[in-house]
Amino acid sequence: MATGPKNRITDVAGLKVGNATDPALRSGVTVVLCDEPATAAVQVLGGAPGTRETDLLEPHNTVQTVDALVLSGGSAFGLDAASGVQAGLREMGRGFAVGPHRVPIVPAAILFDLMNGGDKGWGRYPPYRELGYTALLDAAADFETGSVGAGTGALTATFKGGLGTASSVLESGFTVGALVAVNALGSATIGETHHFWAAPFEEAGEFGGLGMPAPFPADARIPRTKMSRRPTGVENTTIAVIATDAVLTKAEAKRLAIAAHDGFARALWPAHTPLDGDLVFALATGRSGRAPAPEDFIDLCASAASTMARAIARGVHDATPMPGDLMPSWSAR
């Protein structure tokens, strides 16, 4: 297995990513734009999710494909971002055909970043609809990571979080890509060290090349969470997209999303808590023109987990310092 040429989710043919960032707000929006409608699914394993249009992604429901996905800060206010993306797609003539009308299908998920020190005094209406529209127009094959888009104000228990991405090319020829906004209740690093839980899956030093700590810290198995520094502990949630160029059914896409959650468990300790809204969207663009054989689908699911773990570590690794940070960035060690 190797990384794609960009080591980004956009190595999956048919996808672009755009960010909109508001530094004063300490929040932002990230959009995954499908060149053509893509088969989609979702799996939610956190206990405190915030979502839009996720019910339609269940395999037994009618709509099979989506036009875009949205990851946003802002807690429930951030769900407005999908309306901005929908407006932009409508201007492009995109959407599910209903008689003479087209309805863009834009599922969304949010993370909680309201108490990260940013100015949330936005007045009557939150700014996320316009941020969503701006992020859509920014969509491209190359995009920034770290303290941008949905990762702008993200935090973990030990360091700043951020927007991360990674890709893998399998021996079967299929490509898998991950995109994630890391705002976990728990930690992506081991104990008090800078070593990442995802270290066994690292490719070419992409998040520092530190490997596993030796000796392994005696207290590493003690969960480090935001609860230990702030009694509310609600500023959480890791939201992600796993994508492939394979031809998948909606049910297979859901299985891919389920498998990608193993990457959360490999890269964050603890994960999937009652105070996280941990969620993975899955996209299958079908650009390879091939459906995986059963043995290849197993490899695809395994790669979904390892690629997601790498993307999570890269989100923390790529975060950059900003004035007034509540937590240090990993790079400022």
ChimeraX attribute file (.defattr): number of C-alpha atoms within 10 A of each C-alpha:
attribute: neighborCount
match mode: 1-to-1
recipient: residues
	/A:1	12
	/A:2	13
	/A:3	19
	/A:4	19
	/A:5	11
	/A:6	13
	/A:7	22
	/A:8	25
	/A:9	31
	/A:10	29
	/A:11	26
	/A:12	30
	/A:13	22
	/A:14	19
	/A:15	25
	/A:16	23
	/A:17	26
	/A:18	24
	/A:19	30
	/A:20	26
	/A:21	22
	/A:22	18
	/A:23	17
	/A:24	10
	/A:25	21
	/A:26	27
	/A:27	31
	/A:28	30
	/A:29	34
	/A:30	32
	/A:31	31
	/A:32	25
	/A:33	28
	/A:34	22
	/A:35	13
	/A:36	17
	/A:37	21
	/A:38	26
	/A:39	26
	/A:40	34
	/A:41	32
	/A:42	27
	/A:43	22
	/A:44	20
	/A:45	17
	/A:46	18
	/A:47	15
	/A:48	20
	/A:49	23
	/A:50	23
	/A:51	21
	/A:52	16
	/A:53	13
	/A:54	18
	/A:55	13
	/A:56	19
	/A:57	25
	/A:58	18
	/A:59	18
	/A:60	11
	/A:61	10
	/A:62	9
	/A:63	15
	/A:64	18
	/A:65	23
	/A:66	23
	/A:67	24
	/A:68	29
	/A:69	27
	/A:70	32
	/A:71	33
	/A:72	35
	/A:73	31
	/A:74	26
	/A:75	19
	/A:76	16
	/A:77	18
	/A:78	31
	/A:79	26
	/A:80	22
	/A:81	33
	/A:82	32
	/A:83	20
	/A:84	22
	/A:85	29
	/A:86	24
	/A:87	19
	/A:88	19
	/A:89	23
	/A:90	15
	/A:91	9
	/A:92	10
	/A:93	13
	/A:94	19
	/A:95	21
	/A:96	17
	/A:97	10
	/A:98	8
	/A:99	6
	/A:100	5
	/A:101	12
	/A:102	14
	/A:103	16
	/A:104	24
	/A:105	22
	/A:106	25
	/A:107	25
	/A:108	24
	/A:109	30
	/A:110	31
	/A:111	35
	/A:112	29
	/A:113	29
	/A:114	21
	/A:115	14
	/A:116	19
	/A:117	14
	/A:118	17
	/A:119	14
	/A:120	17
	/A:121	9
	/A:122	9
	/A:123	7
	/A:124	6
	/A:125	10
	/A:126	16
	/A:127	20
	/A:128	25
	/A:129	22
	/A:130	19
	/A:131	28
	/A:132	34
	/A:133	24
	/A:134	22
	/A:135	28
	/A:136	31
	/A:137	18
	/A:138	19
	/A:139	20
	/A:140	16
	/A:141	17
	/A:142	15
	/A:143	15
	/A:144	14
	/A:145	26
	/A:146	26
	/A:147	29
	/A:148	28
	/A:149	31
	/A:150	34
	/A:151	36
	/A:152	34
	/A:153	37
	/A:154	36
	/A:155	33
	/A:156	26
	/A:157	25
	/A:158	26
	/A:159	23
	/A:160	31
	/A:161	35
	/A:162	32
	/A:163	35
	/A:164	31
	/A:165	31
	/A:166	30
	/A:167	31
	/A:168	28
	/A:169	21
	/A:170	17
	/A:171	11
	/A:172	14
	/A:173	15
	/A:174	23
	/A:175	28
	/A:176	32
	/A:177	31
	/A:178	34
	/A:179	32
	/A:180	31
	/A:181	37
	/A:182	36
	/A:183	36
	/A:184	36
	/A:185	31
	/A:186	25
	/A:187	29
	/A:188	35
	/A:189	25
	/A:190	26
	/A:191	22
	/A:192	12
	/A:193	13
	/A:194	20
	/A:195	20
	/A:196	30
	/A:197	24
	/A:198	28
	/A:199	24
	/A:200	14
	/A:201	17
	/A:202	21
	/A:203	17
	/A:204	10
	/A:205	10
	/A:206	16
	/A:207	24
	/A:208	18
	/A:209	13
	/A:210	12
	/A:211	17
	/A:212	16
	/A:213	15
	/A:214	6
	/A:215	6
	/A:216	12
	/A:217	12
	/A:218	8
	/A:219	11
	/A:220	14
	/A:221	12
	/A:222	11
	/A:223	17
	/A:224	23
	/A:225	19
	/A:226	20
	/A:227	15
	/A:228	11
	/A:229	11
	/A:230	11
	/A:231	8
	/A:232	10
	/A:233	15
	/A:234	19
	/A:235	23
	/A:236	29
	/A:237	35
	/A:238	34
	/A:239	32
	/A:240	31
	/A:241	26
	/A:242	33
	/A:243	31
	/A:244	32
	/A:245	25
	/A:246	25
	/A:247	21
	/A:248	22
	/A:249	17
	/A:250	25
	/A:251	17
	/A:252	19
	/A:253	29
	/A:254	24
	/A:255	17
	/A:256	31
	/A:257	28
	/A:258	24
	/A:259	23
	/A:260	31
	/A:261	26
	/A:262	19
	/A:263	24
	/A:264	30
	/A:265	18
	/A:266	23
	/A:267	29
	/A:268	27
	/A:269	25
	/A:270	19
	/A:271	28
	/A:272	24
	/A:273	18
	/A:274	14
	/A:275	20
	/A:276	27
	/A:277	27
	/A:278	30
	/A:279	31
	/A:280	28
	/A:281	30
	/A:282	31
	/A:283	36
	/A:284	30
	/A:285	25
	/A:286	21
	/A:287	17
	/A:288	16
	/A:289	10
	/A:290	13
	/A:291	15
	/A:292	17
	/A:293	10
	/A:294	9
	/A:295	9
	/A:296	16
	/A:297	19
	/A:298	14
	/A:299	16
	/A:300	24
	/A:301	21
	/A:302	16
	/A:303	24
	/A:304	29
	/A:305	26
	/A:306	26
	/A:307	29
	/A:308	35
	/A:309	33
	/A:310	31
	/A:311	34
	/A:312	35
	/A:313	31
	/A:314	29
	/A:315	29
	/A:316	34
	/A:317	27
	/A:318	24
	/A:319	28
	/A:320	20
	/A:321	14
	/A:322	15
	/A:323	6
	/A:324	9
	/A:325	16
	/A:326	14
	/A:327	17
	/A:328	17
	/A:329	23
	/A:330	22
	/A:331	16
	/A:332	10
	/A:333	6
